[in-house]
Amino acid sequence: MMNIVLITDENYVIPTGTAIASILDSNSGEPVHFYIVTKYLSDSQVAKLGEFIEPHKDNASLEVLKIDEKDLIDFPLRKNDHVSVATYYRLYFPKIIPQNVNKILFLDGDILCVDSLQDFYNTDLAEYSCAVTHDERNDEPSNYARLKYPKENGYFCAGVMLINLAWWREHNVMQRCLDYIAAEPEACLWHDQDALNHVLNGTVLWASFRYNFMQGFFFDKKAMCIDSSYYPEIDRARLNPCILHFSSAYKPWFYECNHPLKRQYRDFYRRYTGKALSLSHKLHGCKRLAWLVKKLLNSMHLRHFEDFRKPVAEWTEKYQLFEQYPDQKIAGSKAPDDIRYFAEQIGFRTFYFFYWGNRNIFHRVTGQVRRFFEYLLFFFKIKKNSVILLQFPYIRGGLIGRTCFLKFVHKLKNCRIVTLIHDINELRYDVAESEKLFLDYAIRFSDMIVTHNENMSYYLENVRKVDASKLLPIGLFDYHAPAPSRSSDLRIERTITIAGNLDQNKCRYLRKLPELKEMTFHLYGMNFRKSGSTGNIVYHGAFEPEKIIQELCHGFGLVWDGGSGDTCNGLYGKYLMYNNPHKLSMYVTAGLPLIVWDKSALCDFVLSNKIGIAVQSLKDAVQRVRSVSEDDYMQMHKNCLAFSSKLRMGFYFKTAMAKCLEKLVVNPIQ
């Protein structure tokens, strides 16, 4: 369980709730206990925080800890500070956090979590007081002259701290900081952060910038007081941050905010709560008027002001074009919808394009015209030098508008296009030459192509003649869903589960199941048709893709296709030699060990990670399942659950996109 601490007051409930929601959203299914440290919160405000936890109530809990006013000293604050006395509450963690808790992750309330915190939280702190990141003022000489310690020890930002509470208690950090503040109030220019840097210097573990990516890192690096040796790491973290820290006085809930990702913060709040974030003005009266004048002069390039500085050249806007049928809720839409979801988590702004069908010639013509103008509108909305994410195959239709759009964004706006491939239809069934054009256009206009695996990359490189430098295998497809509910005292069940499309005209191997009488098969999905003797088949019904994870609890998950039980034959069967089936990700997310064809693309991955078995035929599968030991099964199940956590958080997609962005933005192709 992760123990996470946030400080708030009656004016910071919504930002704190948003931070909590983003943590839970990016760490789906992971048990988290939140400690909310405050001087006072009303019952309604505590209830408001509880609303942010409600969608994840099965694995999240919240506890309010109140600071005793008697413990507070006369803390130094300046007139124009954008913080309150609450910033000093973190000094009291060793006292107010329960004594049996020895490790906590402290986060400021003005953060947005966009990736898993597990790796950071699991950092070994045995020899350190805490894990922190360098502040954007790390190399400012006045810090070390004021705080009187060597510059070599560095200066950290206290807005994100993985704290070794046992170490803090043993070394009396709280009292030492309070004593320093009382003795040197003028030295504490940055409040308790300065006191912590003075007391803890030389005892901290330096973490990656991605775990506390401060607002200043988005702007001109030369304006920051940080050594140039940190620039490469900052550039990489900018493309793949985990915690966005809105560290300036102008937060995303203010109209005056100029953070490049303020829209991402506001979009997340809208997506999570279903309503727009209420914005207000930070400045009032003459100050607001002066701010408007500065904005006007800056936009006219007559003067340049710090409040309106532009992001660094390495920063880029990110968009995704998401094509879908309206009200599409079938399993076939699950994979692209998950990619859309995880892309939004890492800052891609979504533009939707709906396909309404071609009922007659009138609808075909008007549909093409409508989609042309949709792409034209999108063309004018996107900014130059942006990155655009597309998912392939495209929906049929819109060829003219899409082709013109891809051509012009390349030439006129210098945008880079990343295409993620879900399927290559020409590998799994005969397609018309006109349909092959879609893949031709995807290859022609893509700067990076995310494939399933090395086999698919090999096909594109050697058959479709794609430059190998453009190809990047994803590994596995992620699967957005709640954590599986299988109990920890699970025991082996020697049965086989099959989930998905149960149409026997497509999956003809299903007709062979009744012949395997010594094995019980559990079936889930649509188009099930009972025929003949099916005494060894148990049909459980069809479930929505997100809910089926809680239903899959029997034995092994089978990944098979084709018309034979002896091997995976035919175009559908042989497609497994190139394909990473989304079904496989579903089984792993549910914690089911796998049965895969021994010639499938993912066979080596399954065996090397010990998450399943590889077989030549269904008869072979039955024998292997019946002979597997309970220890081996439980080890495979445990390994699957470890991968389940990664898949539910979008690990593989986010990793692939970070590599694409690093190649296209930090180290662009010449």
ABEGO torsion letter per residue (X at the ends): XBBBBBBBBAAAAAAAAAAAAAAAAAABGBBBBBBBBBABBBAAAAAAAAAAAAAAAAABBBBBBBBBAAABBBBBBBAABABBAAAAAAAAAAAABBAABABBBBBBAABBBABBAAAAAABBAAABABBBBBBAAAABAAAAAAAGBBAAAEBBBAABBBBBAAAAAAAGAAAAAAAAAAABAAABAAEAAAAAAAAABGABBBBBAAABBBAAAABBAAABBBBAAAAAAAAAAAABBABBBBABABBAABAABABAAAAAAAAAAAAAAGBBBBBBBABBEAAAAAAAAAAAAAAAGABBBAAABBBBAABBBBBBBBBBBBGBABAAAAAAAAAAAAAAAAGBBBBBBBBAEBABAAAAAAAAAAAAAAAAAAAAABBBGBBBBBBOBBBBEGAAAAAAAAAAAAAAAGBBBBBBBABBAAAABBBBAAAAAAAAAAAAABABBBBABAAAAAAAAAAAGBBAAABBBAGBBBBBBBBBABBAABBBBBBBBBBEBABAAABAAAAAAAABAABBBBBBEBGBBBBEBAAABBBAEBBBAAAAAAABABEBBBBBBEABAABBBEAAAAAAAABBBAAAAAAAAAGBBBBBBAABAAAAAAAAAGAEBBBABAAAAAAAAAABBAAAAAAAAAAAAAAAAAAAAGAAAAAAAAAAAAAAAABBBX
